Amino acid sequence: DTEVTQTPKHLVMGMTNKKSLKCEQHMGHRAMYWYKQKAKKPPELMFVYSYEKLSINESVPSRFSPECPNSSLLNLHLHALQPEDSALYLCASSHEGGYSSYEQYFGPGTRLTVT
Amino acid sequence: AQKVTQAQTEISVVEKEDVTLDCVYETRDTTYYLFWYKQPPSGELVFLIRRNSFDEQNEISGRYSWNFQKSTSSFNFTITASQVVDSAVYFCALSEADNQGGKLIFGQGTELSVKP
């Protein structure tokens, strides 16, 4: 079962709101990723968790706060976002963290609109 | 520096035509991995293939085939007898062995439109 699930599918939030995006995988993967994708652009890496530890933060603003409660779950906490943060947020997982040889499996994404 | 170039921004074909999507990459590593992903309008990126730098064998999977040539740093993707369901954005991506965390370097993507 190569499935990564993400909730919610769509989210509209004001600039003063606090919300969270959730990602789950049950493939036994030990690396999980958050990407941001703007229209007509490739995904941009935001964070990587490897064995439940944050291994990469691509200089993401602190209004985005990732959390990995266990090996199957990945959250992205959002606070005080700007309209330019509106995008498709994709979660992915791969077999092992820290190795570039494994393919990443992506979830369907959360379409976020910041008003 | 690592880089992936997909020079074709948009391609439009009629159903049953063959179509090739080009991918050219740059890397200084001798060990690296190349990927193709499909992103249909629904938004989810679907993994299609992974190829490592030591394996130049071409691969065929149904109507899909991939041509990896290290001499030209290219990893092209051909769809034979295209179908409307092949309409999507296709991304080529590179990951280097020295890169901790498995960071993918994506090309800009090629939007394929297959018309009935």
Interface residues (C-beta under 8 A of the other chain):
Chain A: T2 A31 Y33 K40 K41 P42 P43 L45 V48 S50 S55 I56 L88 L90 A92 S94 G97 G98 Y99 S100 S101 Y102 E103 Q104 Y105 F106 G107 P108 G109 R111
Chain B: Y32 Y33 F35 Y37 S42 G43 E44 L45 V46 F47 R50 N52 F91 S95 E96 A97 N99 Q100 G101 G102 K103 L104 F106 G107 Q108 G109
